Amino acid sequence: MNTKAAPKASKPKVNWMLTVILFLGTITVFFPLYMTLNIAIKQPTEMTNDVAGALAPPKEWSLSNFAEAMRVTDFWNSLGNSLLITVTTIILGVLIYSIVGYVFGRTMATNKKYKFAYFYVVSGMFVPFAILMMPLVKQTAQMHLGNQLGVILLYIVFYMPMNVMLYASYMKNIPIGLEEAAYIDGASTFKTFWKIIFPMMKPMHATVAIMTALGTWNDVMTPLVIMSGTGINTLPIAQLNFQTQFGTNYNLAFASYTMALIPILLFYVICQKQIIGGVANGAIK
């Protein structure tokens, strides 16, 4: 009979360097959120010019800044315009980018023409918006697209290079045998894509959706120059009022920033698992 005691399991070592890095990263993320909420619920009389006054918690919580910020920015109208532009861009973008990415992902390895077209589309990432801004403003005005539709079309074009590259890379993770089996069963290319390939792209759909949403939701320059003079405001444009009309009244500005942050934050929380899977499977491979 073996009388030796079983060896004790060794305790896992703590990687203190990684722990410190994660702790500092957490502070870096949550500190701006704390400052935003802290200033948003303060009264203007509590604001001081020193750092300690900005960091100190409010003496009395108040939601009056949020109500006033909603009135000044015409919040519901601006929110509706932002949602219309963002949601439409996401839906159309996911449909268009996935189709183009599917075509490139399956053909550019064997067809030089498609490979050239792929690199031509992806090269659009290196063209800065500042170079295109003035010609686009003139063209959209001549085509009567100085409205939400014009902004949506421009967003779809601007985000196409990166998102098409992600979709084309993601196609490497989908076995081509699934499509071959569908063809044998009599399915057309169109039906194969919508019934088999498109559902399997769900992680990449979430990744593209959140990247597109972040870009369109927070963008100021494109709607500002395209819809200038039309009276149509998105939330970022409406928030520019705080820089002139209210001067140093940061309480209303940060209250407005907080309200604008909530929709995109909820969208990210809902899609975060799919985003991680899409980036890991599409962007790395």
RALIN-V252209 format. One record per backbone hydrogen bond with DSSP energy under -1.0 kcal/mol. CO is the residue of the C=O (numbers start at 1). NH is the residue of the N-H. Records with the same first field share a line. If there is no record, write none. Layout:
BEGIN
CO->NH  NH
END
This chain:
BEGIN
14->16
15->19
16->20
17->21
18->22
19->23
20->24
21->25
22->26
23->27
24->28
25->29
26->30
27->31
30->34
31->35
32->36
33->37
34->38
35->39
36->40
37->41
43->46
44->47
50->54
51->55
52->56
63->67
64->68
65->69
66->70
67->71
68->72
69->73
70->75
74->78
75->79
76->80
77->81
78->82
79->83
80->84
81->85
82->86
83->87
84->88
85->89
86->90
87->91
88->92
89->93
90->94
91->95
92->96
93->97
94->98
95->99
96->100
97->101
98->102
99->103
100->104
101->105
102->106
103->107
104->108
107->110  111
111->115
112->116
113->117
114->118
115->119
116->120
117->121
118->122
119->123
121->124
122->125
123->126
124->127
129->133
132->136
133->137
134->138
135->139
136->140
137->141
138->142
139->143
140->145
141->144
145->147
147->151
148->152
149->153
150->154
151->155
152->156
153->157
154->158
155->159
159->163
160->164
161->165
162->166
163->167
164->168
165->169
166->170
167->171
169->172
170->173
171->174
175->178
176->180
177->181
178->182
179->183
180->184
181->185
182->187
183->186
188->192
189->193
190->194
191->195
192->196  197
193->198
196->200
199->202
201->205
202->206
203->207
204->208
205->209
206->210
207->211
208->212
209->213
210->214
211->215
212->216
213->217
214->218
220->224
221->225
222->226
223->227
227->230
234->238
235->239
237->240
238->241
239->242
240->243
241->244  245
246->249
248->250
250->254
251->255
252->256
253->257
254->258
255->259
256->260
257->261
258->262
261->265
262->266
263->267
264->268
265->269
266->270
267->271
271->275
272->276
273->277
274->278
275->279
276->280
277->281
278->282
279->283
END
